[in-house]
Amino acid sequence: MIILHELGHAINGEDGCEIYNSTFSSHCKEEWNANSFMIKELAQEYASCTGCDVEDINFMNFLQKNKLSYLCDEIKKIIKGIA
């Protein structure tokens, strides 16, 4: 999971510490974007392994399998592209 998170930083075009450390809001936004990337990738993998569509994921099982502590509603928003 950590690799997916860090890959999210790279794919989102984040280039290092300067922006990350500039303001608290910039830091939070970059972390949110990296976490969103990670969750979307994990959701695709979960859907593939379980044979269901991403829209049909059982979020509680998804959270438990991936040992995620996010709120279920936030995971749903990220996976469904709302957030």
mmCIF file as gemmi writes it, N, C-alpha and C atoms, coordinates in Angstrom:
data_model
loop_
_atom_site.group_PDB
_atom_site.id
_atom_site.type_symbol
_atom_site.label_atom_id
_atom_site.label_alt_id
_atom_site.label_comp_id
_atom_site.label_asym_id
_atom_site.label_entity_id
_atom_site.label_seq_id
_atom_site.pdbx_PDB_ins_code
_atom_site.Cartn_x
_atom_site.Cartn_y
_atom_site.Cartn_z
_atom_site.occupancy
_atom_site.B_iso_or_equiv
_atom_site.pdbx_formal_charge
_atom_site.auth_seq_id
_atom_site.auth_asym_id
_atom_site.pdbx_PDB_model_num
ATOM 1 N N . MET Axp A 1 ? 0.813 -1.195 0 1 0 ? 1 A 1
ATOM 2 C CA . MET Axp A 1 ? 0 0 0 1 0 ? 1 A 1
ATOM 3 C C . MET Axp A 1 ? 0.857 1.26 0 1 0 ? 1 A 1
ATOM 4 N N . ILE Axp A 2 ? 1.937 1.243 0.729 1 0 ? 2 A 1
ATOM 5 C CA . ILE Axp A 2 ? 2.793 2.423 0.788 1 0 ? 2 A 1
ATOM 6 C C . ILE Axp A 2 ? 3.339 2.762 -0.591 1 0 ? 2 A 1
ATOM 7 N N . ILE Axp A 3 ? 3.682 1.731 -1.344 1 0 ? 3 A 1
ATOM 8 C CA . ILE Axp A 3 ? 4.201 1.978 -2.693 1 0 ? 3 A 1
ATOM 9 C C . ILE Axp A 3 ? 3.134 2.644 -3.558 1 0 ? 3 A 1
ATOM 10 N N . LEU Axp A 4 ? 1.886 2.189 -3.458 1 0 ? 4 A 1
ATOM 11 C CA . LEU Axp A 4 ? 0.806 2.814 -4.232 1 0 ? 4 A 1
ATOM 12 C C . LEU Axp A 4 ? 0.629 4.273 -3.823 1 0 ? 4 A 1
ATOM 13 N N . HIS Axp A 5 ? 0.71 4.545 -2.532 1 0 ? 5 A 1
ATOM 14 C CA . HIS Axp A 5 ? 0.581 5.917 -2.043 1 0 ? 5 A 1
ATOM 15 C C . HIS Axp A 5 ? 1.694 6.785 -2.636 1 0 ? 5 A 1
ATOM 16 N N . GLU Axp A 6 ? 2.927 6.317 -2.547 1 0 ? 6 A 1
ATOM 17 C CA . GLU Axp A 6 ? 4.053 7.09 -3.071 1 0 ? 6 A 1
ATOM 18 C C . GLU Axp A 6 ? 3.982 7.23 -4.59 1 0 ? 6 A 1
ATOM 19 N N . LEU Axp A 7 ? 3.523 6.198 -5.269 1 0 ? 7 A 1
ATOM 20 C CA . LEU Axp A 7 ? 3.319 6.272 -6.713 1 0 ? 7 A 1
ATOM 21 C C . LEU Axp A 7 ? 2.277 7.342 -7.038 1 0 ? 7 A 1
ATOM 22 N N . GLY Axp A 8 ? 1.265 7.438 -6.184 1 0 ? 8 A 1
ATOM 23 C CA . GLY Axp A 8 ? 0.254 8.48 -6.357 1 0 ? 8 A 1
ATOM 24 C C . GLY Axp A 8 ? 0.867 9.867 -6.345 1 0 ? 8 A 1
ATOM 25 N N . HIS Axp A 9 ? 1.831 10.1 -5.442 1 0 ? 9 A 1
ATOM 26 C CA . HIS Axp A 9 ? 2.521 11.395 -5.432 1 0 ? 9 A 1
ATOM 27 C C . HIS Axp A 9 ? 3.194 11.644 -6.78 1 0 ? 9 A 1
ATOM 28 N N . ALA Axp A 10 ? 3.89 10.632 -7.288 1 0 ? 10 A 1
ATOM 29 C CA . ALA Axp A 10 ? 4.615 10.788 -8.558 1 0 ? 10 A 1
ATOM 30 C C . ALA Axp A 10 ? 3.658 11.015 -9.724 1 0 ? 10 A 1
ATOM 31 N N . ILE Axp A 11 ? 2.598 10.24 -9.799 1 0 ? 11 A 1
ATOM 32 C CA . ILE Axp A 11 ? 1.636 10.353 -10.903 1 0 ? 11 A 1
ATOM 33 C C . ILE Axp A 11 ? 0.906 11.693 -10.857 1 0 ? 11 A 1
ATOM 34 N N . ASN Axp A 12 ? 0.684 12.198 -9.655 1 0 ? 12 A 1
ATOM 35 C CA . ASN Axp A 12 ? 0.016 13.494 -9.512 1 0 ? 12 A 1
ATOM 36 C C . ASN Axp A 12 ? 0.951 14.666 -9.792 1 0 ? 12 A 1
ATOM 37 N N . GLY Axp A 13 ? 2.194 14.368 -10.152 1 0 ? 13 A 1
ATOM 38 C CA . GLY Axp A 13 ? 3.134 15.416 -10.536 1 0 ? 13 A 1
ATOM 39 C C . GLY Axp A 13 ? 3.762 16.154 -9.372 1 0 ? 13 A 1
ATOM 40 N N . GLU Axp A 14 ? 3.695 15.574 -8.208 1 0 ? 14 A 1
ATOM 41 C CA . GLU Axp A 14 ? 4.298 16.209 -7.037 1 0 ? 14 A 1
ATOM 42 C C . GLU Axp A 14 ? 5.794 15.953 -7.085 1 0 ? 14 A 1
ATOM 43 N N . ASP Axp A 15 ? 6.545 17.029 -6.993 1 0 ? 15 A 1
ATOM 44 C CA . ASP Axp A 15 ? 7.972 16.915 -7.255 1 0 ? 15 A 1
ATOM 45 C C . ASP Axp A 15 ? 8.873 17.052 -6.031 1 0 ? 15 A 1
ATOM 46 N N . GLY Axp A 16 ? 8.347 16.909 -4.871 1 0 ? 16 A 1
ATOM 47 C CA . GLY Axp A 16 ? 9.249 16.926 -3.722 1 0 ? 16 A 1
ATOM 48 C C . GLY Axp A 16 ? 8.765 17.74 -2.559 1 0 ? 16 A 1
ATOM 49 N N . CYS Axp A 17 ? 9.693 18.148 -1.769 1 0 ? 17 A 1
ATOM 50 C CA . CYS Axp A 17 ? 9.404 18.738 -0.465 1 0 ? 17 A 1
ATOM 51 C C . CYS Axp A 17 ? 8.957 20.191 -0.501 1 0 ? 17 A 1
ATOM 52 N N . GLU Axp A 18 ? 9.319 20.933 -1.528 1 0 ? 18 A 1
ATOM 53 C CA . GLU Axp A 18 ? 9.042 22.371 -1.524 1 0 ? 18 A 1
ATOM 54 C C . GLU Axp A 18 ? 7.551 22.676 -1.352 1 0 ? 18 A 1
ATOM 55 N N . ILE Axp A 19 ? 6.716 22.142 -2.221 1 0 ? 19 A 1
ATOM 56 C CA . ILE Axp A 19 ? 5.267 22.374 -2.115 1 0 ? 19 A 1
ATOM 57 C C . ILE Axp A 19 ? 4.711 21.655 -0.906 1 0 ? 19 A 1
ATOM 58 N N . TYR Axp A 20 ? 5.19 20.432 -0.685 1 0 ? 20 A 1
ATOM 59 C CA . TYR Axp A 20 ? 4.706 19.604 0.417 1 0 ? 20 A 1
ATOM 60 C C . TYR Axp A 20 ? 4.856 20.334 1.744 1 0 ? 20 A 1
ATOM 61 N N . ASN Axp A 21 ? 5.954 21.032 1.923 1 0 ? 21 A 1
ATOM 62 C CA . ASN Axp A 21 ? 6.224 21.709 3.185 1 0 ? 21 A 1
ATOM 63 C C . ASN Axp A 21 ? 5.803 23.175 3.192 1 0 ? 21 A 1
ATOM 64 N N . SER Axp A 22 ? 5.294 23.702 2.085 1 0 ? 22 A 1
ATOM 65 C CA . SER Axp A 22 ? 5.002 25.131 2.006 1 0 ? 22 A 1
ATOM 66 C C . SER Axp A 22 ? 3.869 25.553 2.936 1 0 ? 22 A 1
ATOM 67 N N . THR Axp A 23 ? 2.756 24.857 2.887 1 0 ? 23 A 1
ATOM 68 C CA . THR Axp A 23 ? 1.628 25.181 3.777 1 0 ? 23 A 1
ATOM 69 C C . THR Axp A 23 ? 0.957 23.896 4.224 1 0 ? 23 A 1
ATOM 70 N N . PHE Axp A 24 ? 0.242 24.014 5.323 1 0 ? 24 A 1
ATOM 71 C CA . PHE Axp A 24 ? -0.491 22.855 5.832 1 0 ? 24 A 1
ATOM 72 C C . PHE Axp A 24 ? -1.533 22.391 4.818 1 0 ? 24 A 1
ATOM 73 N N . SER Axp A 25 ? -2.222 23.34 4.182 1 0 ? 25 A 1
ATOM 74 C CA . SER Axp A 25 ? -3.264 22.952 3.222 1 0 ? 25 A 1
ATOM 75 C C . SER Axp A 25 ? -2.666 22.259 2.001 1 0 ? 25 A 1
ATOM 76 N N . SER Axp A 26 ? -1.485 22.705 1.551 1 0 ? 26 A 1
ATOM 77 C CA . SER Axp A 26 ? -0.821 22.032 0.428 1 0 ? 26 A 1
ATOM 78 C C . SER Axp A 26 ? -0.436 20.611 0.808 1 0 ? 26 A 1
ATOM 79 N N . HIS Axp A 27 ? 0.076 20.465 2.001 1 0 ? 27 A 1
ATOM 80 C CA . HIS Axp A 27 ? 0.458 19.145 2.514 1 0 ? 27 A 1
ATOM 81 C C . HIS Axp A 27 ? -0.758 18.222 2.543 1 0 ? 27 A 1
ATOM 82 N N . CYS Axp A 28 ? -1.859 18.713 3.096 1 0 ? 28 A 1
ATOM 83 C CA . CYS Axp A 28 ? -3.08 17.897 3.201 1 0 ? 28 A 1
ATOM 84 C C . CYS Axp A 28 ? -3.618 17.52 1.827 1 0 ? 28 A 1
ATOM 85 N N . LYS Axp A 29 ? -3.59 18.47 0.902 1 0 ? 29 A 1
ATOM 86 C CA . LYS Axp A 29 ? -4.089 18.194 -0.449 1 0 ? 29 A 1
ATOM 87 C C . LYS Axp A 29 ? -3.256 17.123 -1.138 1 0 ? 29 A 1
ATOM 88 N N . GLU Axp A 30 ? -1.927 17.214 -1.016 1 0 ? 30 A 1
ATOM 89 C CA . GLU Axp A 30 ? -1.063 16.213 -1.636 1 0 ? 30 A 1
ATOM 90 C C . GLU Axp A 30 ? -1.276 14.835 -1.019 1 0 ? 30 A 1
ATOM 91 N N . GLU Axp A 31 ? -1.435 14.791 0.287 1 0 ? 31 A 1
ATOM 92 C CA . GLU Axp A 31 ? -1.68 13.503 0.944 1 0 ? 31 A 1
ATOM 93 C C . GLU Axp A 31 ? -3.035 12.935 0.533 1 0 ? 31 A 1
ATOM 94 N N . TRP Axp A 32 ? -4.044 13.773 0.458 1 0 ? 32 A 1
ATOM 95 C CA . TRP Axp A 32 ? -5.377 13.332 0.022 1 0 ? 32 A 1
ATOM 96 C C . TRP Axp A 32 ? -5.308 12.76 -1.392 1 0 ? 32 A 1
ATOM 97 N N . ASN Axp A 33 ? -4.621 13.454 -2.287 1 0 ? 33 A 1
ATOM 98 C CA . ASN Axp A 33 ? -4.505 12.99 -3.671 1 0 ? 33 A 1
ATOM 99 C C . ASN Axp A 33 ? -3.769 11.658 -3.758 1 0 ? 33 A 1
ATOM 100 N N . ALA Axp A 34 ? -2.696 11.515 -3.003 1 0 ? 34 A 1
ATOM 101 C CA . ALA Axp A 34 ? -1.941 10.256 -3.018 1 0 ? 34 A 1
ATOM 102 C C . ALA Axp A 34 ? -2.781 9.124 -2.426 1 0 ? 34 A 1
ATOM 103 N N . ASN Axp A 35 ? -3.495 9.4 -1.348 1 0 ? 35 A 1
ATOM 104 C CA . ASN Axp A 35 ? -4.363 8.381 -0.748 1 0 ? 35 A 1
ATOM 105 C C . ASN Axp A 35 ? -5.506 8.013 -1.684 1 0 ? 35 A 1
ATOM 106 N N . SER Axp A 36 ? -6.054 8.997 -2.372 1 0 ? 36 A 1
ATOM 107 C CA . SER Axp A 36 ? -7.135 8.717 -3.327 1 0 ? 36 A 1
ATOM 108 C C . SER Axp A 36 ? -6.652 7.801 -4.439 1 0 ? 36 A 1
ATOM 109 N N . PHE Axp A 37 ? -5.464 8.068 -4.963 1 0 ? 37 A 1
ATOM 110 C CA . PHE Axp A 37 ? -4.882 7.206 -5.991 1 0 ? 37 A 1
ATOM 111 C C . PHE Axp A 37 ? -4.741 5.781 -5.457 1 0 ? 37 A 1
ATOM 112 N N . MET Axp A 38 ? -4.185 5.644 -4.254 1 0 ? 38 A 1
ATOM 113 C CA . MET Axp A 38 ? -3.98 4.335 -3.65 1 0 ? 38 A 1
ATOM 114 C C . MET Axp A 38 ? -5.312 3.591 -3.499 1 0 ? 38 A 1
ATOM 115 N N . ILE Axp A 39 ? -6.315 4.273 -3.004 1 0 ? 39 A 1
ATOM 116 C CA . ILE Axp A 39 ? -7.615 3.632 -2.772 1 0 ? 39 A 1
ATOM 117 C C . ILE Axp A 39 ? -8.253 3.197 -4.088 1 0 ? 39 A 1
ATOM 118 N N . LYS Axp A 40 ? -8.162 4.032 -5.106 1 0 ? 40 A 1
ATOM 119 C CA . LYS Axp A 40 ? -8.722 3.658 -6.413 1 0 ? 40 A 1
ATOM 120 C C . LYS Axp A 40 ? -8.025 2.428 -6.981 1 0 ? 40 A 1
ATOM 121 N N . GLU Axp A 41 ? -6.711 2.373 -6.845 1 0 ? 41 A 1
ATOM 122 C CA . GLU Axp A 41 ? -5.965 1.205 -7.333 1 0 ? 41 A 1
ATOM 123 C C . GLU Axp A 41 ? -6.334 -0.045 -6.534 1 0 ? 41 A 1
ATOM 124 N N . LEU Axp A 42 ? -6.419 0.085 -5.218 1 0 ? 42 A 1
ATOM 125 C CA . LEU Axp A 42 ? -6.807 -1.054 -4.378 1 0 ? 42 A 1
ATOM 126 C C . LEU Axp A 42 ? -8.221 -1.521 -4.711 1 0 ? 42 A 1
ATOM 127 N N . ALA Axp A 43 ? -9.099 -0.574 -5.014 1 0 ? 43 A 1
ATOM 128 C CA . ALA Axp A 43 ? -10.479 -0.927 -5.365 1 0 ? 43 A 1
ATOM 129 C C . ALA Axp A 43 ? -10.524 -1.719 -6.67 1 0 ? 43 A 1
ATOM 130 N N . GLN Axp A 44 ? -9.724 -1.309 -7.64 1 0 ? 44 A 1
ATOM 131 C CA . GLN Axp A 44 ? -9.668 -2.051 -8.901 1 0 ? 44 A 1
ATOM 132 C C . GLN Axp A 44 ? -9.169 -3.471 -8.666 1 0 ? 44 A 1
ATOM 133 N N . GLU Axp A 45 ? -8.136 -3.605 -7.861 1 0 ? 45 A 1
ATOM 134 C CA . GLU Axp A 45 ? -7.59 -4.924 -7.555 1 0 ? 45 A 1
ATOM 135 C C . GLU Axp A 45 ? -8.611 -5.781 -6.805 1 0 ? 45 A 1
ATOM 136 N N . TYR Axp A 46 ? -9.281 -5.176 -5.826 1 0 ? 46 A 1
ATOM 137 C CA . TYR Axp A 46 ? -10.29 -5.885 -5.042 1 0 ? 46 A 1
ATOM 138 C C . TYR Axp A 46 ? -11.429 -6.363 -5.943 1 0 ? 46 A 1
ATOM 139 N N . ALA Axp A 47 ? -11.896 -5.482 -6.812 1 0 ? 47 A 1
ATOM 140 C CA . ALA Axp A 47 ? -12.988 -5.844 -7.725 1 0 ? 47 A 1
ATOM 141 C C . ALA Axp A 47 ? -12.555 -6.981 -8.643 1 0 ? 47 A 1
ATOM 142 N N . SER Axp A 48 ? -11.339 -6.924 -9.124 1 0 ? 48 A 1
ATOM 143 C CA . SER Axp A 48 ? -10.825 -7.969 -10.002 1 0 ? 48 A 1
ATOM 144 C C . SER Axp A 48 ? -10.746 -9.311 -9.27 1 0 ? 48 A 1
ATOM 145 N N . CYS Axp A 49 ? -10.265 -9.283 -8.042 1 0 ? 49 A 1
ATOM 146 C CA . CYS Axp A 49 ? -10.119 -10.525 -7.261 1 0 ? 49 A 1
ATOM 147 C C . CYS Axp A 49 ? -11.455 -11.122 -6.848 1 0 ? 49 A 1
ATOM 148 N N . THR Axp A 50 ? -12.438 -10.273 -6.592 1 0 ? 50 A 1
ATOM 149 C CA . THR Axp A 50 ? -13.736 -10.764 -6.132 1 0 ? 50 A 1
ATOM 150 C C . THR Axp A 50 ? -14.722 -10.989 -7.27 1 0 ? 50 A 1
ATOM 151 N N . GLY Axp A 51 ? -14.367 -10.514 -8.473 1 0 ? 51 A 1
ATOM 152 C CA . GLY Axp A 51 ? -15.246 -10.695 -9.614 1 0 ? 51 A 1
ATOM 153 C C . GLY Axp A 51 ? -16.44 -9.763 -9.63 1 0 ? 51 A 1
ATOM 154 N N . CYS Axp A 52 ? -16.375 -8.683 -8.864 1 0 ? 52 A 1
ATOM 155 C CA . CYS Axp A 52 ? -17.495 -7.737 -8.863 1 0 ? 52 A 1
ATOM 156 C C . CYS Axp A 52 ? -17.068 -6.439 -9.53 1 0 ? 52 A 1
ATOM 157 N N . ASP Axp A 53 ? -18.038 -5.612 -9.85 1 0 ? 53 A 1
ATOM 158 C CA . ASP Axp A 53 ? -17.746 -4.29 -10.383 1 0 ? 53 A 1
ATOM 159 C C . ASP Axp A 53 ? -17.321 -3.385 -9.233 1 0 ? 53 A 1
ATOM 160 N N . VAL Axp A 54 ? -16.536 -2.374 -9.544 1 0 ? 54 A 1
ATOM 161 C CA . VAL Axp A 54 ? -16.085 -1.436 -8.509 1 0 ? 54 A 1
ATOM 162 C C . VAL Axp A 54 ? -17.287 -0.823 -7.793 1 0 ? 54 A 1
ATOM 163 N N . GLU Axp A 55 ? -18.339 -0.545 -8.524 1 0 ? 55 A 1
ATOM 164 C CA . GLU Axp A 55 ? -19.535 0.067 -7.933 1 0 ? 55 A 1
ATOM 165 C C . GLU Axp A 55 ? -20.228 -0.846 -6.934 1 0 ? 55 A 1
ATOM 166 N N . ASP Axp A 56 ? -19.96 -2.145 -7.022 1 0 ? 56 A 1
ATOM 167 C CA . ASP Axp A 56 ? -20.631 -3.116 -6.161 1 0 ? 56 A 1
ATOM 168 C C . ASP Axp A 56 ? -19.773 -3.6 -4.999 1 0 ? 56 A 1
ATOM 169 N N . ILE Axp A 57 ? -18.653 -2.957 -4.754 1 0 ? 57 A 1
ATOM 170 C CA . ILE Axp A 57 ? -17.753 -3.381 -3.677 1 0 ? 57 A 1
ATOM 171 C C . ILE Axp A 57 ? -18.453 -3.28 -2.326 1 0 ? 57 A 1
ATOM 172 N N . ASN Axp A 58 ? -18.284 -4.306 -1.523 1 0 ? 58 A 1
ATOM 173 C CA . ASN Axp A 58 ? -18.724 -4.261 -0.137 1 0 ? 58 A 1
ATOM 174 C C . ASN Axp A 58 ? -17.641 -3.478 0.612 1 0 ? 58 A 1
ATOM 175 N N . PHE Axp A 59 ? -17.965 -2.258 0.987 1 0 ? 59 A 1
ATOM 176 C CA . PHE Axp A 59 ? -16.949 -1.36 1.528 1 0 ? 59 A 1
ATOM 177 C C . PHE Axp A 59 ? -16.373 -1.828 2.86 1 0 ? 59 A 1
ATOM 178 N N . MET Axp A 60 ? -17.176 -2.442 3.68 1 0 ? 60 A 1
ATOM 179 C CA . MET Axp A 60 ? -16.646 -2.923 4.96 1 0 ? 60 A 1
ATOM 180 C C . MET Axp A 60 ? -15.634 -4.047 4.732 1 0 ? 60 A 1
ATOM 181 N N . ASN Axp A 61 ? -15.933 -4.958 3.826 1 0 ? 61 A 1
ATOM 182 C CA . ASN Axp A 61 ? -14.969 -6.018 3.497 1 0 ? 61 A 1
ATOM 183 C C . ASN Axp A 61 ? -13.711 -5.423 2.867 1 0 ? 61 A 1
ATOM 184 N N . PHE Axp A 62 ? -13.894 -4.423 2 1 0 ? 62 A 1
ATOM 185 C CA . PHE Axp A 62 ? -12.765 -3.745 1.36 1 0 ? 62 A 1
ATOM 186 C C . PHE Axp A 62 ? -11.861 -3.099 2.411 1 0 ? 62 A 1
ATOM 187 N N . LEU Axp A 63 ? -12.463 -2.403 3.374 1 0 ? 63 A 1
ATOM 188 C CA . LEU Axp A 63 ? -11.693 -1.764 4.437 1 0 ? 63 A 1
ATOM 189 C C . LEU Axp A 63 ? -10.917 -2.79 5.249 1 0 ? 63 A 1
ATOM 190 N N . GLN Axp A 64 ? -11.592 -3.864 5.624 1 0 ? 64 A 1
ATOM 191 C CA . GLN Axp A 64 ? -10.946 -4.898 6.439 1 0 ? 64 A 1
ATOM 192 C C . GLN Axp A 64 ? -9.821 -5.588 5.68 1 0 ? 64 A 1
ATOM 193 N N . LYS Axp A 65 ? -10.058 -5.956 4.426 1 0 ? 65 A 1
ATOM 194 C CA . LYS Axp A 65 ? -9.036 -6.654 3.645 1 0 ? 65 A 1
ATOM 195 C C . LYS Axp A 65 ? -7.777 -5.81 3.504 1 0 ? 65 A 1
ATOM 196 N N . ASN Axp A 66 ? -7.955 -4.518 3.312 1 0 ? 66 A 1
ATOM 197 C CA . ASN Axp A 66 ? -6.822 -3.633 3.081 1 0 ? 66 A 1
ATOM 198 C C . ASN Axp A 66 ? -6.328 -2.929 4.344 1 0 ? 66 A 1
ATOM 199 N N . LYS Axp A 67 ? -6.945 -3.277 5.477 1 0 ? 67 A 1
ATOM 200 C CA . LYS Axp A 67 ? -6.551 -2.699 6.768 1 0 ? 67 A 1
ATOM 201 C C . LYS Axp A 67 ? -6.537 -1.168 6.715 1 0 ? 67 A 1
ATOM 202 N N . LEU Axp A 68 ? -7.608 -0.621 6.166 1 0 ? 68 A 1
ATOM 203 C CA . LEU Axp A 68 ? -7.745 0.828 6.056 1 0 ? 68 A 1
ATOM 204 C C . LEU Axp A 68 ? -8.583 1.369 7.201 1 0 ? 68 A 1
ATOM 205 N N . SER Axp A 69 ? -8.219 2.507 7.704 1 0 ? 69 A 1
ATOM 206 C CA . SER Axp A 69 ? -8.946 3.099 8.822 1 0 ? 69 A 1
ATOM 207 C C . SER Axp A 69 ? -9.788 4.294 8.396 1 0 ? 69 A 1
ATOM 208 N N . TYR Axp A 70 ? -9.93 4.504 7.098 1 0 ? 70 A 1
ATOM 209 C CA . TYR Axp A 70 ? -10.729 5.623 6.608 1 0 ? 70 A 1
ATOM 210 C C . TYR Axp A 70 ? -12.204 5.4 6.907 1 0 ? 70 A 1
ATOM 211 N N . LEU Axp A 71 ? -12.94 6.498 6.938 1 0 ? 71 A 1
ATOM 212 C CA . LEU Axp A 71 ? -14.381 6.398 7.086 1 0 ? 71 A 1
ATOM 213 C C . LEU Axp A 71 ? -14.972 5.784 5.83 1 0 ? 71 A 1
ATOM 214 N N . CYS Axp A 72 ? -15.923 4.919 6.004 1 0 ? 72 A 1
ATOM 215 C CA . CYS Axp A 72 ? -16.536 4.21 4.882 1 0 ? 72 A 1
ATOM 216 C C . CYS Axp A 72 ? -17.088 5.182 3.84 1 0 ? 72 A 1
ATOM 217 N N . ASP Axp A 73 ? -17.724 6.267 4.267 1 0 ? 73 A 1
ATOM 218 C CA . ASP Axp A 73 ? -18.303 7.225 3.316 1 0 ? 73 A 1
ATOM 219 C C . ASP Axp A 73 ? -17.223 7.896 2.472 1 0 ? 73 A 1
ATOM 220 N N . GLU Axp A 74 ? -16.07 8.164 3.069 1 0 ? 74 A 1
ATOM 221 C CA . GLU Axp A 74 ? -14.989 8.777 2.308 1 0 ? 74 A 1
ATOM 222 C C . GLU Axp A 74 ? -14.442 7.808 1.266 1 0 ? 74 A 1
ATOM 223 N N . ILE Axp A 75 ? -14.326 6.528 1.612 1 0 ? 75 A 1
ATOM 224 C CA . ILE Axp A 75 ? -13.872 5.512 0.656 1 0 ? 75 A 1
ATOM 225 C C . ILE Axp A 75 ? -14.859 5.454 -0.512 1 0 ? 75 A 1
ATOM 226 N N . LYS Axp A 76 ? -16.14 5.436 -0.224 1 0 ? 76 A 1
ATOM 227 C CA . LYS Axp A 76 ? -17.152 5.386 -1.277 1 0 ? 76 A 1
ATOM 228 C C . LYS Axp A 76 ? -17.011 6.576 -2.219 1 0 ? 76 A 1
ATOM 229 N N . LYS Axp A 77 ? -16.805 7.763 -1.675 1 0 ? 77 A 1
ATOM 230 C CA . LYS Axp A 77 ? -16.668 8.963 -2.497 1 0 ? 77 A 1
ATOM 231 C C . LYS Axp A 77 ? -15.455 8.855 -3.415 1 0 ? 77 A 1
ATOM 232 N N . ILE Axp A 78 ? -14.346 8.371 -2.872 1 0 ? 78 A 1
ATOM 233 C CA . ILE Axp A 78 ? -13.123 8.267 -3.661 1 0 ? 78 A 1
ATOM 234 C C . ILE Axp A 78 ? -13.297 7.25 -4.78 1 0 ? 78 A 1
ATOM 235 N N . ILE Axp A 79 ? -13.816 6.074 -4.45 1 0 ? 79 A 1
ATOM 236 C CA . ILE Axp A 79 ? -13.97 5.017 -5.442 1 0 ? 79 A 1
ATOM 237 C C . ILE Axp A 79 ? -14.953 5.409 -6.53 1 0 ? 79 A 1
ATOM 238 N N . LYS Axp A 80 ? -16.013 6.073 -6.148 1 0 ? 80 A 1
ATOM 239 C CA . LYS Axp A 80 ? -17.031 6.443 -7.12 1 0 ? 80 A 1
ATOM 240 C C . LYS Axp A 80 ? -16.696 7.75 -7.836 1 0 ? 80 A 1
ATOM 241 N N . GLY Axp A 81 ? -15.546 8.339 -7.511 1 0 ? 81 A 1
ATOM 242 C CA . GLY Axp A 81 ? -15.101 9.543 -8.199 1 0 ? 81 A 1
ATOM 243 C C . GLY Axp A 81 ? -15.803 10.812 -7.765 1 0 ? 81 A 1
ATOM 244 N N . ILE Axp A 82 ? -16.415 10.783 -6.604 1 0 ? 82 A 1
ATOM 245 C CA . ILE Axp A 82 ? -17.131 11.962 -6.116 1 0 ? 82 A 1
ATOM 246 C C . ILE Axp A 82 ? -16.18 12.956 -5.467 1 0 ? 82 A 1
ATOM 247 N N . ALA Axp A 83 ? -15.155 12.429 -4.791 1 0 ? 83 A 1
ATOM 248 C CA . ALA Axp A 83 ? -14.232 13.307 -4.059 1 0 ? 83 A 1
ATOM 249 C C . ALA Axp A 83 ? -13.09 13.753 -4.936 1 0 ? 83 A 1
